[in-house]
Amino acid sequence: MDPIRTTTPAEQLTIDALAYHEHPRPGKLAVTLTKPAENARDLTLAYSPGVAAPVRAIAADLDDAYRYTNKGNLVAVISNGTAILGLGALGGLASKPVMEGKALLFRHFAGVDAIDIETEERDIDKFVDAIAAISPTFGGINLEDIAAPDCFEIERRLIERCNIPVFHDDQHGTAVIAVAGLLNAIEIQGKDMAEVRIVCAGAGAAGIATFRLLRAVGFPAENLTLVDSCGVVHADRTDLNTFKREFARTTEHRTLADAIAGADIFLGVSGPGVLSEDMLRSMAERPIVFAMANPDPEILPHVAKAVRSDVIIATGRSDFPNQVNNVLGFPFIFRGALDVRATAITEEMKVAAVLALRDLARQPVPAEVEAAYEGEHFTFGPDYILPKPVDPRLLGTISAAVARAAVDCGVALRPYPAHYPLASTDDIPFG
């Protein structure tokens, strides 16, 4: 008799995920009406001839699109599928579940309407032209799962051509959350921002954006070492693109092992197992490890803690403490930007989000958050350096900080909202 084979947790997750996406109807999004369409009068107002009135108003004053359409609360989530999660270049259509998921998170956490747009276009010129052409439809653009280095150029060009916020979340979302967590980990470990040495394994979108944001909040550039698949990004290398060269240092270090010896902080946005036990042993006292490769981190938390009892470790996974999760940022960053009709998401707005997240993690955790985690108690410390995604205070805290920064740095077309800070999405007065 053949033994009964049990389903592994990974297999069961696949089964459950496929069922979730297929039933009771395929996908995660649907269109919901915001106006009545029950009788002849409703239809007259919704379409012809009534719709001519807002058409004429918008033609006379383009800003009236924010009064009479959903533009002011609509974000496009766009990908060409060249860097889907940790799965690689599987194509635009394969990225659709991720983009739908992103739209779901926008709506659930911040009341932002989002629509996913997937393309198979990999030519930068054609991709940018297509997105710029449709940008008047939206109040913001969230780029997602686009491979480096193309993602940097695509975002730069779209920012230049569009008068709405353009935000590549794989870059800036990861950077905002990681830097907020690092500031708290440094505080807990008793380290000095001006003195810590930071090594990042991974020189793609997330790694470079995180280093840029670290400089923006005050970390000295000379203490940042970037490592790619060929080794340390140093000044003598001739194979560096423009974005890596920004962080090329004069150093004798050539390998990750060289660079990590004596370092205070390891940032991982690379792949599984990149940080060895010996490398961790070689780090400075009270090390900080952000092993953010998904689903398999550069080192597993239980391994890291067995090697170094003094380590603070974060990952990208929800089943370990200290998850670096982009959902802590992008819904609320866009909420704040949309509510003041920002024309861009600036460095000041990202820094404001970082500091708001940092400070929120230091506050007492609401009972409803602990209840969502089966009564687990959270308090600021080595295993709690970032808020939980279900924390209802994120909406008010992050959106308010971002909106205020947008107003202060001059990219807001509307004043700071009188109804801020938001307590829930029910407080959002659309229009």
C-alpha positions in Angstrom: 0.0 0.0 0.0 1.4 3.4 -1.0 2.0 5.8 1.9 -0.4 8.7 2.1 1.3 11.9 0.9 0.6 15.0 2.8 0.5 18.5 1.3 3.4 20.7 2.2 2.8 24.2 3.5 4.2 25.7 0.3 2.0 23.5 -1.8 -1.1 24.4 0.3 -0.3 28.1 -0.1 -0.2 27.7 -3.9 -3.5 25.9 -3.8 -5.1 28.5 -1.6 -3.7 31.4 -3.6 -4.9 30.1 -6.9 -8.4 29.5 -5.4 -8.4 33.0 -3.9 -7.7 34.5 -7.3 -10.2 32.4 -9.2 -13.3 32.3 -7.0 -16.0 33.4 -6.7 -15.0 35.5 -9.7 -11.6 35.8 -11.4 -9.3 38.6 -10.3 -9.3 41.1 -7.4 -10.9 44.2 -8.9 -14.3 45.3 -10.2 -15.8 48.7 -11.2 -18.2 50.2 -8.7 -20.6 53.0 -9.6 -20.5 56.2 -7.5 -23.7 57.8 -9.1 -27.2 56.4 -9.5 -28.3 54.9 -12.8 -31.8 53.7 -11.9 -34.0 55.7 -14.2 -34.2 57.8 -17.3 -33.2 61.0 -15.5 -30.1 59.4 -14.1 -29.1 58.2 -17.5 -29.7 61.6 -19.0 -27.3 63.1 -16.4 -24.7 60.3 -16.6 -24.4 60.3 -20.3 -26.0 62.1 -23.2 -27.0 64.9 -23.2 -26.1 65.8 -19.6 -22.5 64.7 -19.8 -21.9 67.6 -22.2 -21.9 70.1 -19.3 -18.8 68.7 -17.6 -17.1 68.2 -20.9 -17.5 71.9 -21.7 -16.4 72.9 -18.2 -13.2 70.8 -18.4 -12.5 72.1 -22.0 -12.6 75.6 -20.6 -10.6 74.8 -17.4 -8.7 71.6 -17.3 -8.6 71.7 -13.4 -12.3 71.1 -13.5 -11.5 67.4 -14.3 -10.8 67.2 -10.5 -14.4 68.5 -9.8 -16.3 66.4 -12.3 -14.4 63.1 -12.8 -12.5 60.6 -10.7 -9.1 61.9 -11.8 -8.2 63.3 -8.3 -8.5 59.9 -6.6 -7.3 57.6 -9.4 -3.9 56.0 -9.7 -2.5 53.9 -12.5 -0.5 50.9 -11.4 1.8 50.1 -14.4 4.3 47.4 -15.2 6.0 45.8 -18.2 6.7 42.6 -16.2 10.5 42.8 -16.4 11.1 42.3 -12.7 8.1 40.6 -11.1 8.6 40.2 -7.4 11.6 37.8 -7.1 10.4 35.8 -10.2 12.1 37.8 -12.9 11.1 39.0 -16.4 7.9 36.9 -16.9 6.1 39.6 -19.0 3.4 42.1 -18.6 0.4 39.8 -18.5 2.1 37.6 -15.8 2.5 40.8 -13.7 -1.3 41.4 -13.7 -2.1 39.6 -10.4 0.6 41.7 -8.7 -0.8 45.0 -10.2 -4.3 44.0 -9.2 -3.1 43.2 -5.7 -1.4 46.6 -5.6 -4.7 48.3 -6.6 -6.5 46.3 -3.9 -4.1 47.6 -1.3 -4.5 51.2 -2.5 -8.2 51.0 -2.1 -8.3 49.0 1.2 -5.8 51.0 3.1 -6.1 54.5 1.8 -9.3 54.8 -0.2 -7.4 55.4 -3.4 -9.0 54.1 -6.6 -6.4 52.3 -8.7 -6.4 50.5 -12.0 -3.8 48.1 -13.2 -2.2 48.6 -16.7 0.1 45.9 -18.1 2.2 46.2 -21.3 4.7 44.0 -23.0 6.6 47.0 -24.2 10.3 46.9 -23.2 11.6 49.8 -25.4 12.1 52.7 -23.0 11.1 55.4 -25.6 7.9 53.6 -26.5 7.0 52.7 -22.9 7.4 56.3 -21.7 5.5 57.7 -24.7 2.6 55.3 -24.1 2.3 56.2 -20.4 2.8 59.9 -20.9 0.0 59.8 -23.5 -2.6 58.3 -21.1 -1.4 60.2 -18.0 -4.1 62.9 -18.1 -6.6 60.2 -17.0 -5.0 59.8 -13.7 -4.1 61.7 -10.5 -0.9 59.7 -10.0 1.2 56.9 -11.5 2.7 54.0 -9.6 5.3 52.1 -11.5 5.9 48.6 -10.5 8.1 45.5 -11.2 10.2 47.2 -13.9 13.8 46.1 -14.0 16.9 48.2 -13.3 18.5 50.2 -14.8 15.5 50.9 -17.2 13.3 51.8 -14.2 15.5 54.8 -13.3 15.3 56.3 -16.8 11.6 55.5 -17.2 10.7 57.2 -13.9 13.0 60.2 -14.6 11.4 60.8 -18.1 7.9 60.4 -16.8 8.4 62.8 -14.0 9.7 65.4 -16.5 6.7 64.9 -18.8 3.8 64.5 -16.4 2.4 67.0 -14.0 1.1 64.4 -11.6 3.1 62.2 -9.1 5.1 59.4 -10.6 6.5 56.9 -8.1 8.4 53.7 -8.7 7.5 51.7 -5.6 10.2 49.1 -6.0 12.6 52.0 -5.5 11.1 54.5 -3.2 8.5 52.4 -1.3 11.2 49.9 -0.2 13.6 52.7 0.6 11.1 54.6 2.8 10.2 51.6 4.9 13.7 50.3 5.1 15.2 53.7 6.2 12.5 54.2 8.8 13.2 50.8 10.3 16.9 51.4 10.2 16.6 54.6 12.1 14.7 52.8 14.9 17.2 49.8 14.9 20.1 52.3 15.2 18.3 53.9 18.2 17.8 50.6 19.9 21.3 49.3 19.2 22.8 52.6 20.6 24.6 53.5 17.4 25.4 56.9 15.8 24.0 57.7 12.3 27.2 59.6 11.5 29.5 56.7 12.3 27.7 53.5 11.2 29.1 51.6 8.2 26.4 50.2 5.9 26.8 47.6 3.3 24.1 46.9 0.7 24.1 43.6 -1.3 22.0 44.4 -4.4 22.5 47.3 -6.7 19.2 47.4 -8.5 16.2 49.6 -8.0 15.7 49.1 -4.2 19.3 49.2 -3.3 20.2 52.4 -5.1 17.0 54.2 -4.0 17.6 53.2 -0.4 21.2 54.5 -0.5 19.9 57.8 -1.9 17.3 58.1 0.8 19.9 57.2 3.5 22.0 60.2 2.3 18.9 62.4 2.3 18.2 61.7 6.0 21.8 62.4 7.0 23.9 59.2 6.6 27.4 60.1 5.3 27.9 58.9 1.7 31.5 57.7 2.6 30.0 55.2 5.0 27.8 53.5 2.3 29.2 50.5 0.4 27.3 49.0 -2.5 27.9 45.5 -3.7 26.5 44.0 -6.9 26.9 40.5 -8.5 30.5 41.3 -9.5 31.6 42.5 -6.1 32.1 45.9 -4.4 31.1 48.9 -6.4 34.4 50.7 -6.3 35.9 53.7 -8.1 38.3 51.6 -10.2 35.6 49.5 -11.9 34.9 50.2 -15.6 31.7 48.2 -15.9 29.4 50.5 -13.9 26.3 52.2 -15.2 25.5 55.8 -14.3 23.4 54.8 -11.3 26.0 52.4 -9.7 28.8 54.9 -10.3 26.9 57.4 -8.1 28.0 55.2 -5.2 31.4 54.0 -6.4 33.9 54.5 -3.5 37.6 54.5 -3.3 38.3 51.3 -1.3 40.4 48.2 -1.2 37.4 46.1 -0.5 36.5 43.8 -3.5 34.0 41.3 -2.1 31.0 41.3 0.1 33.0 39.4 2.7 35.7 42.2 2.6 33.1 44.9 3.0 31.0 43.3 5.7 33.9 42.8 8.1 33.4 45.3 10.9 30.3 46.8 9.3 27.3 47.9 11.5 24.5 47.3 9.0 23.8 44.8 6.3 21.1 45.6 3.7 20.0 42.8 1.5 18.0 43.3 -1.7 19.6 40.5 -3.6 18.9 36.8 -3.1 18.7 33.9 -0.7 21.7 32.9 1.4 23.9 35.8 0.3 24.9 36.7 3.9 26.8 33.7 5.4 27.2 32.9 9.0 30.8 33.8 8.9 30.1 37.2 7.4 27.6 37.9 10.2 30.2 36.9 12.8 32.6 39.4 11.3 30.2 42.4 11.7 30.6 45.0 14.4 29.0 44.6 17.9 25.2 44.9 18.0 24.8 44.5 14.2 21.7 45.3 12.2 20.6 43.0 9.3 17.9 43.8 6.9 17.6 40.6 4.8 14.8 41.7 2.4 15.1 39.2 -0.5 11.7 37.6 -1.0 10.5 34.9 -0.4 13.9 33.6 0.8 16.0 36.2 2.7 19.8 36.6 2.6 19.9 34.9 6.0 17.0 33.5 8.0 16.2 35.2 11.4 16.7 32.0 13.5 20.0 31.4 11.9 21.1 35.0 12.4 20.1 35.0 16.0 21.9 31.7 16.7 25.1 33.2 15.3 24.7 36.6 16.9 22.4 37.1 19.9 23.0 40.8 19.7 21.6 41.2 16.2 18.4 43.0 15.1 17.1 41.4 12.0 14.3 42.4 9.6 13.1 40.6 6.5 10.4 41.1 3.8 8.3 38.3 5.2 5.1 38.5 7.2 5.9 35.3 9.2 8.9 36.9 10.9 9.1 40.0 13.1 10.1 43.4 11.6 8.6 43.0 8.1 9.8 45.6 5.6 6.5 45.8 3.8 5.9 48.5 1.1 2.2 48.6 2.1 3.3 50.7 5.1 4.1 53.4 2.6 2.7 53.7 -0.9 -1.0 53.9 -0.2 -0.6 56.7 2.3 2.1 58.5 0.4 -0.3 58.7 -2.6 -3.2 59.6 -0.3 -1.3 62.7 1.0 -0.1 63.6 -2.5 -3.5 63.4 -4.0 -5.2 65.3 -1.3 -3.1 68.4 -1.9 -3.0 67.8 -5.6 0.8 67.4 -5.6 2.5 67.6 -9.0 5.3 65.3 -7.9 6.5 63.2 -5.0 9.7 64.9 -3.8 12.6 63.9 -1.7 11.1 66.0 1.1 7.8 64.1 0.9 9.7 60.7 1.1 11.7 61.9 4.1 8.5 63.1 5.8 7.1 59.6 5.3 10.3 58.0 6.8 10.2 60.2 9.9 6.4 59.6 10.4 6.9 55.9 10.2 9.9 56.0 12.5 8.0 57.9 15.1 4.8 55.8 14.9 6.7 52.6 15.7 7.7 54.2 19.0 4.2 54.8 20.1 2.1 52.4 22.2 0.4 49.9 19.9 -3.5 49.9 19.8 -5.3 46.9 21.2 -7.0 46.3 17.8 -3.6 45.7 16.2 -2.6 43.2 18.8 -6.0 41.5 18.5 -5.3 41.1 14.7 -2.2 39.2 15.6 -4.0 36.8 18.1 -3.2 38.9 21.1 0.5 39.2 20.6 2.0 42.1 22.5 4.1 44.6 20.6 6.4 47.2 22.1 9.2 49.3 20.6 12.3 47.1 20.7 14.4 44.6 18.7 11.4 42.7 17.4 9.2 45.7 16.7 10.9 48.5 14.8 8.1 49.2 12.2 4.3 49.5 12.6 2.1 46.6 11.5 0.2 47.0 8.2 -3.1 46.8 10.0 -2.4 49.8 12.2 -5.2 52.2 11.6 -3.0 55.2 12.5 -0.9 54.8 9.4 -3.5 56.5 7.2 -3.6 59.7 9.3 0.0 59.8 10.2 1.8 59.2 6.9 -0.7 61.0 4.6 -0.6 64.0 6.9 3.2 64.1 6.9 3.4 63.7 3.1 0.7 66.3 2.5 2.4 68.8 4.8 5.8 68.3 3.1 4.2 68.7 -0.3 2.7 72.1 0.7 5.9 73.2 2.4 8.2 72.4 -0.6 5.9 74.0 -3.1 4.6 71.1 -5.2 1.0 71.2 -3.8 -1.7 73.0 -5.9 -4.1 72.8 -2.9 -3.6 73.9 0.7 -3.1 71.4 3.6 -6.6 69.8 4.0 -8.8 71.1 6.9 -10.1 67.5 7.5 -6.6 66.2 8.2 -5.4 64.0 9.9 -7.6 61.2 8.6 -9.0 58.8 11.2 -10.2 56.4 8.5 -11.1 56.2 4.8 -14.6 57.3 5.8 -13.1 60.8 6.5 -12.0 61.3 2.9 -14.2 64.0 1.2 -13.7 62.9 -2.4 -13.6 65.8 -4.9 
